Amino acid sequence: MSPFGKGLKFKPKEIMKQHRRTFIKAVGIVTGGVILAPGLAGQSAFAGPVEFSLPPLPYKTNALEPAIDMKTMEIHHSKHHQAYVNNLNKAVAESPAAQGKSLEQLLAGVSAFSPALRNNAGGHWNHTFFWKSMKPGGSMPAKDFANAIESGFRSMDELKKAFGEAAKSRFGSGWAWLILKQGGLEICSSPNQDNPLMDLAEVKGTPLLGLDVWEHAYYLKYQNRRAEYIDAWWSIVDWEEVSRRYDLAMKG
């Protein structure tokens, strides 16, 4: 009698076929979304993991109007930021020393890597940070951070004035930053997609707030009027998020 019960016969070939069907079904489930990273539909599940991916916006593309128009947000996020992600993954794949590192680890030692990795790692980090620095209608700073602003700049208006000057005076493309450095607040700017976390940054510190002053960030609405873009941007700054970053940085 078969060990599988009365009337049943042990058929190795049928068992192997069943195992094969089960395996294929399981792989099909995996390639349906567990192994494949976002944006890799249609690619093999065995093509290798993608280290970085484009994060979704924390709000709708029209949510920051009128300060930032919907079309600019759509292009900025889905085209420009996506390109940085794609090119970063390519640069990491071409650099064994970069593989397995977090984005922050890459930035901390970016001088050891290629210009392509530097530019695209910075572009990915900067934009991810930028999206989270804004919210519809803006918000107010928490008490501790408000006190730090008064201590460092005398008032919020003075901070905005100094920050605005850094953003307006950055020649060509780049970023303006509010950072925490040795316990105090400081304002600086950086070229291209550099940021204060990089080991080769002109001014190093913990970023609390950053403004993109590349033309693609504002040109559809403001053309050459960068100052107008900067003034409008203050209405959507999420000071609650900036305060949270400040608290975390102060705790070390």
C-alpha positions in Angstrom: 0.0 0.0 0.0 1.1 3.5 -0.7 2.5 5.4 2.3 0.2 8.2 1.3 -3.0 6.2 2.1 -5.2 3.6 0.6 -5.8 3.9 -3.2 -2.9 6.5 -3.6 0.2 5.7 -5.4 3.6 7.4 -4.9 4.4 9.1 -8.3 7.7 11.0 -8.1 7.3 12.8 -11.4 3.9 14.2 -10.4 5.2 15.3 -7.1 8.1 17.1 -8.8 5.6 18.8 -11.2 3.6 20.0 -8.3 6.6 21.4 -6.6 7.6 23.2 -9.8 4.1 24.7 -10.1 4.3 25.8 -6.5 7.7 27.5 -7.0 6.6 29.3 -10.1 3.5 30.6 -8.3 5.6 31.8 -5.4 8.0 33.6 -7.6 5.1 35.2 -9.4 3.9 36.6 -6.2 7.3 37.9 -5.3 7.8 39.6 -8.6 4.4 41.1 -8.2 5.8 43.6 -5.7 8.0 42.3 -2.9 11.3 41.9 -4.7 10.8 44.4 -7.4 11.5 48.0 -6.3 9.0 50.8 -7.3 9.3 51.7 -10.9 10.8 48.3 -12.0 7.6 46.7 -13.3 8.4 44.4 -16.2 12.0 43.8 -15.1 13.3 40.4 -13.8 13.1 39.8 -10.1 16.6 38.5 -10.3 18.1 41.7 -11.8 19.3 42.8 -8.4 18.0 45.1 -5.8 17.8 48.9 -6.3 19.4 50.8 -3.5 17.5 54.0 -3.9 14.0 55.0 -5.0 12.0 58.1 -5.5 9.9 58.9 -2.4 6.3 60.1 -3.0 5.5 63.8 -2.3 4.0 64.3 1.2 1.2 66.3 -0.4 -0.6 66.7 -3.8 1.3 68.5 -6.6 -1.0 71.5 -6.4 -1.0 71.7 -2.6 1.7 74.4 -2.4 0.0 76.9 -4.8 0.3 79.8 -5.3 3.9 79.8 -4.0 4.9 76.8 -6.1 2.6 75.9 -9.1 1.4 72.4 -9.8 3.3 72.0 -13.1 6.6 73.0 -11.6 6.0 70.4 -8.8 5.1 67.7 -11.2 8.2 68.2 -13.4 10.6 68.9 -10.4 9.6 65.7 -8.6 8.8 63.2 -11.3 11.5 64.3 -13.8 14.4 66.0 -12.1 14.3 64.1 -8.8 13.7 60.9 -10.5 16.7 61.5 -12.8 18.9 62.0 -9.7 17.7 58.7 -8.3 18.3 56.8 -11.5 21.7 58.3 -12.0 22.7 57.6 -8.4 21.8 54.0 -8.7 23.9 53.8 -11.9 26.9 55.5 -10.2 26.6 53.2 -7.2 26.5 50.1 -9.4 29.7 51.3 -11.1 31.5 51.8 -7.7 32.0 48.7 -5.6 33.1 50.9 -2.6 29.8 52.7 -2.7 27.6 49.6 -2.6 25.7 48.8 0.6 26.2 52.3 2.0 23.3 54.5 3.1 22.8 57.9 1.4 24.2 59.7 4.5 27.3 57.5 4.5 27.9 58.3 0.8 27.6 62.0 1.5 29.9 61.8 4.5 32.7 60.4 2.3 31.7 61.7 -1.1 35.1 63.1 -1.9 36.2 59.5 -2.5 33.7 58.9 -5.2 33.1 60.1 -8.8 31.6 63.5 -9.6 28.5 61.6 -10.9 27.9 60.0 -7.6 28.6 63.2 -5.7 26.1 65.2 -7.8 23.3 62.6 -7.8 23.7 61.5 -4.2 23.4 65.2 -3.3 20.5 65.7 -5.7 18.6 62.8 -4.2 19.2 63.8 -0.5 18.6 67.5 -1.1 15.3 67.0 -2.9 14.0 64.5 -0.4 14.8 67.0 2.4 13.3 69.9 0.4 9.9 68.2 0.0 9.6 67.5 3.7 10.5 71.1 4.5 7.2 72.4 3.1 3.5 72.0 3.8 0.3 73.7 2.6 -0.1 76.9 4.6 3.2 76.5 6.4 3.4 76.3 10.2 4.9 78.0 13.2 8.2 77.1 15.0 8.2 75.3 18.3 9.2 77.3 21.4 12.7 76.0 21.8 13.5 76.6 18.1 11.9 80.0 18.2 14.2 80.9 21.1 17.2 79.7 19.1 16.1 82.0 16.2 15.9 85.0 18.6 19.3 84.1 20.1 21.0 83.7 16.7 19.2 86.3 14.5 17.2 88.5 16.9 14.0 87.7 15.1 12.4 85.5 12.4 12.4 88.5 10.1 16.1 88.9 10.4 16.6 85.2 9.8 14.5 85.4 6.6 16.5 88.4 5.5 19.9 86.7 5.9 18.6 83.4 4.4 17.1 85.3 1.5 20.4 87.1 0.8 22.3 83.7 0.8 19.7 82.3 -1.7 19.8 85.3 -4.0 23.5 85.7 -4.0 24.3 82.0 -4.8 25.7 82.4 -8.3 24.2 80.0 -10.8 22.5 76.8 -9.5 22.6 75.7 -5.8 21.0 75.8 -2.4 20.6 78.0 0.6 20.7 76.4 4.0 19.9 77.0 7.7 22.2 74.7 9.6 23.1 73.8 13.2 26.8 74.2 13.8 28.5 73.7 17.2 25.3 74.5 19.0 24.4 77.6 17.1 22.3 78.4 14.0 24.1 79.5 10.8 23.2 80.3 7.2 25.2 79.3 4.2 24.8 78.2 0.6 26.3 75.5 -1.6 26.8 75.1 -5.4 25.0 72.6 -7.6 23.8 69.7 -5.5 26.3 69.9 -2.7 25.1 70.2 0.9 26.6 70.7 4.4 26.7 67.0 5.2 29.4 66.4 2.6 33.0 66.0 3.7 34.1 68.5 1.1 31.4 71.1 1.9 32.6 74.7 2.2 30.5 75.0 5.4 29.7 71.8 7.3 26.8 71.4 9.7 23.4 69.7 10.3 20.8 70.9 7.8 17.6 72.2 9.3 16.1 74.0 6.3 17.1 74.1 2.6 15.9 76.0 -0.4 16.5 74.9 -4.0 17.5 77.9 -6.2 18.1 75.9 -9.3 16.1 77.5 -12.1 14.0 74.4 -12.6 12.6 74.9 -9.1 10.9 78.2 -10.0 11.4 79.3 -13.7 7.9 78.3 -15.0 6.2 80.7 -12.7 8.8 83.3 -11.8 11.2 83.2 -14.8 14.3 85.3 -13.7 12.6 86.6 -10.5 14.4 84.5 -8.0 13.8 87.0 -5.2 10.0 86.8 -5.8 10.2 83.0 -5.5 12.1 83.2 -2.3 9.6 85.6 -0.7 6.7 83.5 -1.7 8.3 80.3 -0.4 8.3 81.5 3.2 4.5 81.0 3.2 4.8 77.2 2.9 7.8 76.5 5.1 7.0 73.8 7.6 8.6 75.3 10.7 7.3 72.4 12.9 9.4 70.0 10.9 12.4 72.4 11.1 11.9 72.5 14.9 11.8 68.7 15.0 15.1 68.6 13.2 16.6 71.1 15.5 15.5 69.1 18.6 17.0 65.9 17.1 20.3 67.7 16.2 20.6 69.2 19.7 20.1 65.8 21.3 23.0 64.5 19.2 
